[in-house]
Amino acid sequence: MSAGVWSRYGISLLAVLAAIQIVVGCGGKEIVKVGIESNFRPFTYTEGGENKGFEIELWQEIAKKANIKYELVPMKSSELTKAIKSGEVELAIAGMTVNKARKENFAFSDPYFQTGLVILTASDNKEIKGKDDLDRKVIATKLGSTAYIYASGIQGIKEVRGYPDISEAYNQLINKSVDAVIFDERNVHDFQQNTGKGKVKIVGEVLNKESYAVVADKKSKYIGRINQAIAAVAKDGTYETLYAKWFGGQPAKLPGQ
Ligand code: GLN
């Protein structure tokens, strides 16, 4: 072929090659939008413009194994399910507890974290020692959370105040506007050890057995691959390394156990 032919067809040939690459690359190259929470320490949070947390790092490993290219989209947890429904994001990893009602509307991966809810009260509160002492008490928590549903079901409770951001619920407790906060165990621990240090205490037992999973639109094609990747990170030690880094020690259960 002469140089003249190349230059004549060169541009269209490149265009065709580029088009082939786009078609062939589909699947591997598609960028999946993944919703995360901007204030759910130590799982997913935004600090200094950076997304951080156990789930951010766990997801990075899952996505690598599942060959998913992604972009993280931080938002409030109350917006996550709406964003999945509207198609703004396809998946979310944000301490989402699996429950029956949610399963009717969304697809969930296999669980990757076992946890529960705890009660947090002021350090100097002498009355509240556990769930049985919440009669006629005012509780703060996050709107739309499993803790909100749980707290609303406690017999004799005076009022449950829900806030879109959990920091607001913690502020209410610090200001003594509410008697206690009920929320996800690890997030409460984090608050107690940091911002709330010396001002608050966790009382009673872990209340509700919950597990976190990746949530997706029911039409999402990624759940199978994500489940395989969760099993793989549990098997090759990645999960334990991340767990030790963020929580210290060993997980009581590995995903899949
Ligand atoms: N685990 C709780 C739920 O799923 C809270 C999640 C969160 O605030 N990110 O409702």
py3Dmol code that shows the C-alpha trace and the ligand (Angstrom):
import py3Dmol

protein = """\
ATOM      1  CA  MET A   1       0.000   0.000   0.000  1.00  0.00           C
ATOM      2  CA  SER A   2       1.416   3.394  -0.951  1.00  0.00           C
ATOM      3  CA  ALA A   3       1.873   6.214   1.522  1.00  0.00           C
ATOM      4  CA  GLY A   4      -0.742   8.149  -0.424  1.00  0.00           C
ATOM      5  CA  VAL A   5      -3.413   5.529   0.321  1.00  0.00           C
ATOM      6  CA  TRP A   6      -2.558   5.610   4.033  1.00  0.00           C
ATOM      7  CA  SER A   7      -2.871   9.334   4.257  1.00  0.00           C
ATOM      8  CA  ARG A   8      -6.121   9.275   2.281  1.00  0.00           C
ATOM      9  CA  TYR A   9      -7.691   6.585   4.486  1.00  0.00           C
ATOM     10  CA  GLY A  10      -5.688   7.249   7.618  1.00  0.00           C
ATOM     11  CA  ILE A  11      -8.223   9.395   9.428  1.00  0.00           C
ATOM     12  CA  SER A  12     -11.255   7.242   8.748  1.00  0.00           C
ATOM     13  CA  LEU A  13      -9.244   4.124   9.628  1.00  0.00           C
ATOM     14  CA  LEU A  14      -8.363   5.671  12.993  1.00  0.00           C
ATOM     15  CA  ALA A  15     -11.985   6.577  13.557  1.00  0.00           C
ATOM     16  CA  VAL A  16     -13.055   2.990  12.855  1.00  0.00           C
ATOM     17  CA  LEU A  17     -10.386   1.619  15.201  1.00  0.00           C
ATOM     18  CA  ALA A  18     -11.481   4.014  17.924  1.00  0.00           C
ATOM     19  CA  ALA A  19     -15.096   2.951  17.469  1.00  0.00           C
ATOM     20  CA  ILE A  20     -14.122  -0.734  17.687  1.00  0.00           C
ATOM     21  CA  GLN A  21     -12.213  -0.033  20.866  1.00  0.00           C
ATOM     22  CA  ILE A  22     -15.230   1.654  22.452  1.00  0.00           C
ATOM     23  CA  VAL A  23     -17.500  -1.296  21.610  1.00  0.00           C
ATOM     24  CA  VAL A  24     -14.990  -3.963  22.669  1.00  0.00           C
ATOM     25  CA  GLY A  25     -14.056  -2.020  25.788  1.00  0.00           C
ATOM     26  CA  CYS A  26     -17.646  -1.905  27.002  1.00  0.00           C
ATOM     27  CA  GLY A  27     -18.056  -3.631  30.346  1.00  0.00           C
ATOM     28  CA  GLY A  28     -14.410  -3.309  31.312  1.00  0.00           C
ATOM     29  CA  LYS A  29     -14.207   0.411  30.601  1.00  0.00           C
ATOM     30  CA  GLU A  30     -17.634   1.591  31.632  1.00  0.00           C
ATOM     31  CA  ILE A  31     -17.441   3.907  34.627  1.00  0.00           C
ATOM     32  CA  VAL A  32     -19.943   2.990  37.322  1.00  0.00           C
ATOM     33  CA  LYS A  33     -21.160   5.725  39.647  1.00  0.00           C
ATOM     34  CA  VAL A  34     -21.031   4.564  43.255  1.00  0.00           C
ATOM     35  CA  GLY A  35     -22.788   6.496  46.011  1.00  0.00           C
ATOM     36  CA  ILE A  36     -21.014   6.920  49.347  1.00  0.00           C
ATOM     37  CA  GLU A  37     -21.850   8.859  52.490  1.00  0.00           C
ATOM     38  CA  SER A  38     -20.032  12.029  53.376  1.00  0.00           C
ATOM     39  CA  ASN A  39     -20.456  11.601  57.150  1.00  0.00           C
ATOM     40  CA  PHE A  40     -20.486   7.992  58.293  1.00  0.00           C
ATOM     41  CA  ARG A  41     -17.199   7.502  60.125  1.00  0.00           C
ATOM     42  CA  PRO A  42     -15.224   5.295  60.071  1.00  0.00           C
ATOM     43  CA  PHE A  43     -16.852   3.633  57.047  1.00  0.00           C
ATOM     44  CA  THR A  44     -17.264   6.397  54.504  1.00  0.00           C
ATOM     45  CA  TYR A  45     -16.661  10.097  55.020  1.00  0.00           C
ATOM     46  CA  THR A  46     -15.268  13.120  53.279  1.00  0.00           C
ATOM     47  CA  GLU A  47     -12.394  14.982  54.919  1.00  0.00           C
ATOM     48  CA  GLY A  48     -10.396  17.789  53.332  1.00  0.00           C
ATOM     49  CA  GLY A  49     -12.061  17.021  49.994  1.00  0.00           C
ATOM     50  CA  GLU A  50     -10.918  13.386  50.182  1.00  0.00           C
ATOM     51  CA  ASN A  51     -13.110  10.300  50.484  1.00  0.00           C
ATOM     52  CA  LYS A  52     -11.903   8.101  53.317  1.00  0.00           C
ATOM     53  CA  GLY A  53     -12.924   5.119  55.397  1.00  0.00           C
ATOM     54  CA  PHE A  54     -13.023   1.357  55.735  1.00  0.00           C
ATOM     55  CA  GLU A  55     -15.678   1.009  53.044  1.00  0.00           C
ATOM     56  CA  ILE A  56     -13.830   3.281  50.620  1.00  0.00           C
ATOM     57  CA  GLU A  57     -10.777   1.029  50.856  1.00  0.00           C
ATOM     58  CA  LEU A  58     -12.796  -2.185  50.907  1.00  0.00           C
ATOM     59  CA  TRP A  59     -14.693  -1.070  47.815  1.00  0.00           C
ATOM     60  CA  GLN A  60     -11.436  -0.238  46.046  1.00  0.00           C
ATOM     61  CA  GLU A  61     -10.326  -3.848  46.554  1.00  0.00           C
ATOM     62  CA  ILE A  62     -13.719  -5.294  45.602  1.00  0.00           C
ATOM     63  CA  ALA A  63     -13.833  -3.194  42.434  1.00  0.00           C
ATOM     64  CA  LYS A  64     -10.299  -4.246  41.494  1.00  0.00           C
ATOM     65  CA  LYS A  65     -11.230  -7.922  41.806  1.00  0.00           C
ATOM     66  CA  ALA A  66     -14.582  -7.447  40.066  1.00  0.00           C
ATOM     67  CA  ASN A  67     -12.941  -5.383  37.301  1.00  0.00           C
ATOM     68  CA  ILE A  68     -15.294  -2.466  37.854  1.00  0.00           C
ATOM     69  CA  LYS A  69     -14.167   1.059  37.004  1.00  0.00           C
ATOM     70  CA  TYR A  70     -15.953   3.525  39.180  1.00  0.00           C
ATOM     71  CA  GLU A  71     -16.403   7.042  40.326  1.00  0.00           C
ATOM     72  CA  LEU A  72     -17.421   7.828  43.923  1.00  0.00           C
ATOM     73  CA  VAL A  73     -20.323  10.208  44.460  1.00  0.00           C
ATOM     74  CA  PRO A  74     -20.550  11.495  48.060  1.00  0.00           C
ATOM     75  CA  MET A  75     -23.989  12.424  49.409  1.00  0.00           C
ATOM     76  CA  LYS A  76     -26.203  12.215  52.473  1.00  0.00           C
ATOM     77  CA  SER A  77     -27.442   8.709  53.241  1.00  0.00           C
ATOM     78  CA  SER A  78     -31.053   9.871  52.933  1.00  0.00           C
ATOM     79  CA  GLU A  79     -30.298  10.732  49.290  1.00  0.00           C
ATOM     80  CA  LEU A  80     -28.591   7.457  48.416  1.00  0.00           C
ATOM     81  CA  THR A  81     -31.620   5.312  47.768  1.00  0.00           C
ATOM     82  CA  LYS A  82     -33.252   8.123  45.777  1.00  0.00           C
ATOM     83  CA  ALA A  83     -30.076   8.454  43.722  1.00  0.00           C
ATOM     84  CA  ILE A  84     -30.162   4.734  42.946  1.00  0.00           C
ATOM     85  CA  LYS A  85     -33.827   4.932  41.962  1.00  0.00           C
ATOM     86  CA  SER A  86     -33.253   7.940  39.711  1.00  0.00           C
ATOM     87  CA  GLY A  87     -30.172   6.360  38.130  1.00  0.00           C
ATOM     88  CA  GLU A  88     -27.855   9.103  39.376  1.00  0.00           C
ATOM     89  CA  VAL A  89     -25.734   6.298  40.854  1.00  0.00           C
ATOM     90  CA  GLU A  90     -25.926   2.578  40.133  1.00  0.00           C
ATOM     91  CA  LEU A  91     -24.504   1.237  43.379  1.00  0.00           C
ATOM     92  CA  ALA A  92     -23.904   2.494  46.889  1.00  0.00           C
ATOM     93  CA  ILE A  93     -21.567   1.465  49.691  1.00  0.00           C
ATOM     94  CA  ALA A  94     -22.408   3.442  52.795  1.00  0.00           C
ATOM     95  CA  GLY A  95     -23.091   1.248  55.803  1.00  0.00           C
ATOM     96  CA  MET A  96     -26.404   0.246  54.307  1.00  0.00           C
ATOM     97  CA  THR A  97     -28.149  -2.279  56.528  1.00  0.00           C
ATOM     98  CA  VAL A  98     -29.943  -5.081  54.736  1.00  0.00           C
ATOM     99  CA  ASN A  99     -33.579  -5.377  55.752  1.00  0.00           C
ATOM    100  CA  LYS A 100     -36.795  -6.804  54.385  1.00  0.00           C
ATOM    101  CA  ALA A 101     -38.412  -3.542  53.323  1.00  0.00           C
ATOM    102  CA  ARG A 102     -35.312  -2.378  51.474  1.00  0.00           C
ATOM    103  CA  LYS A 103     -34.947  -5.766  49.790  1.00  0.00           C
ATOM    104  CA  GLU A 104     -38.316  -5.223  48.158  1.00  0.00           C
ATOM    105  CA  ASN A 105     -36.997  -2.188  46.336  1.00  0.00           C
ATOM    106  CA  PHE A 106     -33.278  -2.795  45.933  1.00  0.00           C
ATOM    107  CA  ALA A 107     -30.734  -5.497  45.272  1.00  0.00           C
ATOM    108  CA  PHE A 108     -28.125  -6.195  47.965  1.00  0.00           C
ATOM    109  CA  SER A 109     -24.762  -7.906  47.748  1.00  0.00           C
ATOM    110  CA  ASP A 110     -23.709 -10.516  50.283  1.00  0.00           C
ATOM    111  CA  PRO A 111     -23.088  -8.820  53.640  1.00  0.00           C
ATOM    112  CA  TYR A 112     -19.538  -7.712  54.389  1.00  0.00           C
ATOM    113  CA  PHE A 113     -19.919  -6.330  57.947  1.00  0.00           C
ATOM    114  CA  GLN A 114     -21.752  -7.551  61.044  1.00  0.00           C
ATOM    115  CA  THR A 115     -22.827  -4.914  63.513  1.00  0.00           C
ATOM    116  CA  GLY A 116     -25.734  -3.497  65.513  1.00  0.00           C
ATOM    117  CA  LEU A 117     -27.133  -0.429  67.251  1.00  0.00           C
ATOM    118  CA  VAL A 118     -26.111   1.094  70.587  1.00  0.00           C
ATOM    119  CA  ILE A 119     -27.404   3.692  73.024  1.00  0.00           C
ATOM    120  CA  LEU A 120     -25.294   6.773  73.709  1.00  0.00           C
ATOM    121  CA  THR A 121     -26.077   9.118  76.563  1.00  0.00           C
ATOM    122  CA  ALA A 122     -24.379  11.969  78.429  1.00  0.00           C
ATOM    123  CA  SER A 123     -21.436  10.924  80.634  1.00  0.00           C
ATOM    124  CA  ASP A 124     -23.176  12.282  83.705  1.00  0.00           C
ATOM    125  CA  ASN A 125     -26.531  10.592  83.002  1.00  0.00           C
ATOM    126  CA  LYS A 126     -27.226   8.273  85.909  1.00  0.00           C
ATOM    127  CA  GLU A 127     -30.659   7.107  84.798  1.00  0.00           C
ATOM    128  CA  ILE A 128     -30.079   5.454  81.432  1.00  0.00           C
ATOM    129  CA  LYS A 129     -28.195   2.189  81.737  1.00  0.00           C
ATOM    130  CA  GLY A 130     -29.841   0.302  78.899  1.00  0.00           C
ATOM    131  CA  LYS A 131     -32.893  -0.078  76.698  1.00  0.00           C
ATOM    132  CA  ASP A 132     -35.255  -0.611  79.653  1.00  0.00           C
ATOM    133  CA  ASP A 133     -34.532   2.889  80.960  1.00  0.00           C
ATOM    134  CA  LEU A 134     -35.798   4.720  77.878  1.00  0.00           C
ATOM    135  CA  ASP A 135     -39.366   5.089  79.077  1.00  0.00           C
ATOM    136  CA  ARG A 136     -40.578   8.688  78.428  1.00  0.00           C
ATOM    137  CA  LYS A 137     -37.174   9.630  77.030  1.00  0.00           C
ATOM    138  CA  VAL A 138     -36.355  11.678  73.921  1.00  0.00           C
ATOM    139  CA  ILE A 139     -34.051   9.957  71.436  1.00  0.00           C
ATOM    140  CA  ALA A 140     -32.150  11.507  68.539  1.00  0.00           C
ATOM    141  CA  THR A 141     -30.922   9.602  65.503  1.00  0.00           C
ATOM    142  CA  LYS A 142     -30.594   9.799  61.757  1.00  0.00           C
ATOM    143  CA  LEU A 143     -33.704  10.202  59.671  1.00  0.00           C
ATOM    144  CA  GLY A 144     -34.528   7.180  57.537  1.00  0.00           C
ATOM    145  CA  SER A 145     -31.987   4.945  59.262  1.00  0.00           C
ATOM    146  CA  THR A 146     -32.603   1.502  60.705  1.00  0.00           C
ATOM    147  CA  ALA A 147     -31.903   3.082  64.114  1.00  0.00           C
ATOM    148  CA  TYR A 148     -34.819   5.473  63.528  1.00  0.00           C
ATOM    149  CA  ILE A 149     -37.129   2.540  62.834  1.00  0.00           C
ATOM    150  CA  TYR A 150     -35.789   0.633  65.843  1.00  0.00           C
ATOM    151  CA  ALA A 151     -36.054   3.588  68.252  1.00  0.00           C
ATOM    152  CA  SER A 152     -39.609   4.325  67.103  1.00  0.00           C
ATOM    153  CA  GLY A 153     -40.569   0.789  68.107  1.00  0.00           C
ATOM    154  CA  ILE A 154     -39.319   1.017  71.714  1.00  0.00           C
ATOM    155  CA  GLN A 155     -42.228   0.837  74.161  1.00  0.00           C
ATOM    156  CA  GLY A 156     -42.955   3.988  76.127  1.00  0.00           C
ATOM    157  CA  ILE A 157     -40.512   6.224  74.280  1.00  0.00           C
ATOM    158  CA  LYS A 158     -41.561   9.894  74.389  1.00  0.00           C
ATOM    159  CA  GLU A 159     -40.187  11.099  71.068  1.00  0.00           C
ATOM    160  CA  VAL A 160     -37.736  10.112  68.347  1.00  0.00           C
ATOM    161  CA  ARG A 161     -36.101  13.070  66.602  1.00  0.00           C
ATOM    162  CA  GLY A 162     -34.591  12.318  63.209  1.00  0.00           C
ATOM    163  CA  TYR A 163     -31.891  14.421  61.552  1.00  0.00           C
ATOM    164  CA  PRO A 164     -30.542  14.071  58.004  1.00  0.00           C
ATOM    165  CA  ASP A 165     -26.994  14.212  59.378  1.00  0.00           C
ATOM    166  CA  ILE A 166     -25.993  12.164  62.446  1.00  0.00           C
ATOM    167  CA  SER A 167     -23.736  14.989  63.694  1.00  0.00           C
ATOM    168  CA  GLU A 168     -26.882  16.979  64.434  1.00  0.00           C
ATOM    169  CA  ALA A 169     -28.232  14.152  66.615  1.00  0.00           C
ATOM    170  CA  TYR A 170     -24.919  14.040  68.515  1.00  0.00           C
ATOM    171  CA  ASN A 171     -25.037  17.841  68.965  1.00  0.00           C
ATOM    172  CA  GLN A 172     -28.502  17.560  70.463  1.00  0.00           C
ATOM    173  CA  LEU A 173     -27.130  15.110  73.017  1.00  0.00           C
ATOM    174  CA  ILE A 174     -24.123  17.281  73.863  1.00  0.00           C
ATOM    175  CA  ASN A 175     -26.529  20.242  74.337  1.00  0.00           C
ATOM    176  CA  LYS A 176     -28.733  18.017  76.507  1.00  0.00           C
ATOM    177  CA  SER A 177     -31.739  18.671  74.272  1.00  0.00           C
ATOM    178  CA  VAL A 178     -32.289  14.906  74.053  1.00  0.00           C
ATOM    179  CA  ASP A 179     -31.704  12.072  76.531  1.00  0.00           C
ATOM    180  CA  ALA A 180     -29.897   9.654  74.226  1.00  0.00           C
ATOM    181  CA  VAL A 181     -28.817   8.831  70.690  1.00  0.00           C
ATOM    182  CA  ILE A 182     -29.389   5.395  69.177  1.00  0.00           C
ATOM    183  CA  PHE A 183     -27.315   4.654  66.122  1.00  0.00           C
ATOM    184  CA  ASP A 184     -24.892   2.278  64.391  1.00  0.00           C
ATOM    185  CA  GLU A 185     -22.385   0.864  66.883  1.00  0.00           C
ATOM    186  CA  ARG A 186     -19.128   1.731  65.117  1.00  0.00           C
ATOM    187  CA  ASN A 187     -20.154   5.268  64.243  1.00  0.00           C
ATOM    188  CA  VAL A 188     -21.178   5.863  67.858  1.00  0.00           C
ATOM    189  CA  HIS A 189     -17.832   4.463  69.066  1.00  0.00           C
ATOM    190  CA  ASP A 190     -16.015   6.807  66.718  1.00  0.00           C
ATOM    191  CA  PHE A 191     -17.940   9.811  68.052  1.00  0.00           C
ATOM    192  CA  GLN A 192     -17.386   8.747  71.647  1.00  0.00           C
ATOM    193  CA  GLN A 193     -13.643   8.407  71.090  1.00  0.00           C
ATOM    194  CA  ASN A 194     -13.216  11.660  69.176  1.00  0.00           C
ATOM    195  CA  THR A 195     -15.582  14.652  69.115  1.00  0.00           C
ATOM    196  CA  GLY A 196     -17.610  13.416  72.076  1.00  0.00           C
ATOM    197  CA  LYS A 197     -14.683  12.317  74.228  1.00  0.00           C
ATOM    198  CA  GLY A 198     -15.416  12.743  77.946  1.00  0.00           C
ATOM    199  CA  LYS A 199     -18.929  14.043  77.261  1.00  0.00           C
ATOM    200  CA  VAL A 200     -20.774  10.857  76.304  1.00  0.00           C
ATOM    201  CA  LYS A 201     -20.905   7.158  77.148  1.00  0.00           C
ATOM    202  CA  ILE A 202     -22.274   4.027  75.506  1.00  0.00           C
ATOM    203  CA  VAL A 203     -24.693   2.125  77.739  1.00  0.00           C
ATOM    204  CA  GLY A 204     -26.298  -1.309  77.608  1.00  0.00           C
ATOM    205  CA  GLU A 205     -25.939  -4.017  75.008  1.00  0.00           C
ATOM    206  CA  VAL A 206     -25.772  -4.019  71.244  1.00  0.00           C
ATOM    207  CA  LEU A 207     -29.439  -3.797  70.337  1.00  0.00           C
ATOM    208  CA  ASN A 208     -30.160  -5.002  66.871  1.00  0.00           C
ATOM    209  CA  LYS A 209     -28.205  -7.461  64.771  1.00  0.00           C
ATOM    210  CA  GLU A 210     -27.516  -5.755  61.452  1.00  0.00           C
ATOM    211  CA  SER A 211     -25.285  -6.367  58.492  1.00  0.00           C
ATOM    212  CA  TYR A 212     -24.026  -3.992  55.826  1.00  0.00           C
ATOM    213  CA  ALA A 213     -24.045  -4.776  52.124  1.00  0.00           C
ATOM    214  CA  VAL A 214     -23.565  -3.027  48.812  1.00  0.00           C
ATOM    215  CA  VAL A 215     -26.923  -1.799  47.557  1.00  0.00           C
ATOM    216  CA  ALA A 216     -27.900  -1.508  43.901  1.00  0.00           C
ATOM    217  CA  ASP A 217     -30.770  -1.046  41.564  1.00  0.00           C
ATOM    218  CA  LYS A 218     -32.571  -4.352  41.016  1.00  0.00           C
ATOM    219  CA  LYS A 219     -31.565  -4.150  37.349  1.00  0.00           C
ATOM    220  CA  SER A 220     -27.859  -3.805  38.126  1.00  0.00           C
ATOM    221  CA  LYS A 221     -25.663  -6.425  36.496  1.00  0.00           C
ATOM    222  CA  TYR A 222     -22.860  -6.040  39.031  1.00  0.00           C
ATOM    223  CA  ILE A 223     -24.128  -7.843  42.140  1.00  0.00           C
ATOM    224  CA  GLY A 224     -22.864 -11.304  41.084  1.00  0.00           C
ATOM    225  CA  ARG A 225     -19.362  -9.992  40.364  1.00  0.00           C
ATOM    226  CA  ILE A 226     -19.359  -7.990  43.605  1.00  0.00           C
ATOM    227  CA  ASN A 227     -20.308 -11.098  45.614  1.00  0.00           C
ATOM    228  CA  GLN A 228     -17.451 -13.061  44.066  1.00  0.00           C
ATOM    229  CA  ALA A 229     -15.080 -10.211  44.870  1.00  0.00           C
ATOM    230  CA  ILE A 230     -16.299 -10.005  48.496  1.00  0.00           C
ATOM    231  CA  ALA A 231     -15.605 -13.737  48.865  1.00  0.00           C
ATOM    232  CA  ALA A 232     -12.173 -13.235  47.300  1.00  0.00           C
ATOM    233  CA  VAL A 233     -11.127 -10.383  49.641  1.00  0.00           C
ATOM    234  CA  ALA A 234     -12.283 -12.470  52.610  1.00  0.00           C
ATOM    235  CA  LYS A 235     -10.224 -15.424  51.402  1.00  0.00           C
ATOM    236  CA  ASP A 236      -6.941 -13.726  50.524  1.00  0.00           C
ATOM    237  CA  GLY A 237      -6.557 -11.739  53.774  1.00  0.00           C
ATOM    238  CA  THR A 238      -7.362  -8.309  52.307  1.00  0.00           C
ATOM    239  CA  TYR A 239     -10.505  -7.998  54.419  1.00  0.00           C
ATOM    240  CA  GLU A 240      -8.662  -8.795  57.654  1.00  0.00           C
ATOM    241  CA  THR A 241      -5.889  -6.309  56.864  1.00  0.00           C
ATOM    242  CA  LEU A 242      -8.398  -3.511  56.276  1.00  0.00           C
ATOM    243  CA  TYR A 243     -10.385  -4.491  59.344  1.00  0.00           C
ATOM    244  CA  ALA A 244      -7.264  -4.369  61.547  1.00  0.00           C
ATOM    245  CA  LYS A 245      -6.329  -0.980  60.094  1.00  0.00           C
ATOM    246  CA  TRP A 246      -9.719   0.648  60.740  1.00  0.00           C
ATOM    247  CA  PHE A 247     -11.063  -1.184  63.784  1.00  0.00           C
ATOM    248  CA  GLY A 248      -8.071  -2.879  65.348  1.00  0.00           C
ATOM    249  CA  GLY A 249      -7.955  -6.611  66.001  1.00  0.00           C
ATOM    250  CA  GLN A 250      -9.689  -9.365  64.107  1.00  0.00           C
ATOM    251  CA  PRO A 251     -13.259  -9.454  62.823  1.00  0.00           C
ATOM    252  CA  ALA A 252     -15.482 -11.852  64.776  1.00  0.00           C
ATOM    253  CA  LYS A 253     -16.741 -13.103  61.429  1.00  0.00           C
ATOM    254  CA  LEU A 254     -15.397 -12.832  57.920  1.00  0.00           C
ATOM    255  CA  PRO A 255     -17.868 -12.081  55.104  1.00  0.00           C
ATOM    256  CA  GLY A 256     -19.533 -15.330  54.117  1.00  0.00           C
ATOM    257  CA  GLN A 257     -19.013 -16.976  57.535  1.00  0.00           C
TER     258      GLN A 257
END
"""
ligand_1 = """\
10
LIG
N -26.966 1.329 58.843
C -27.914 2.395 58.863
C -28.946 2.181 57.793
O -28.719 1.450 56.873
C -27.263 3.754 58.738
C -26.524 3.929 57.456
C -25.932 5.292 57.293
O -26.259 6.218 58.016
N -25.084 5.424 56.324
O -29.997 2.767 57.850
"""
view = py3Dmol.view(width=600, height=400)
view.addModel(protein, "pdb")
view.setStyle({"model": 0}, {"cartoon": {"style": "trace"}})
view.addModel(ligand_1, "xyz")
view.setStyle({"model": 1}, {"stick": {}})
view.zoomTo()
view.show()
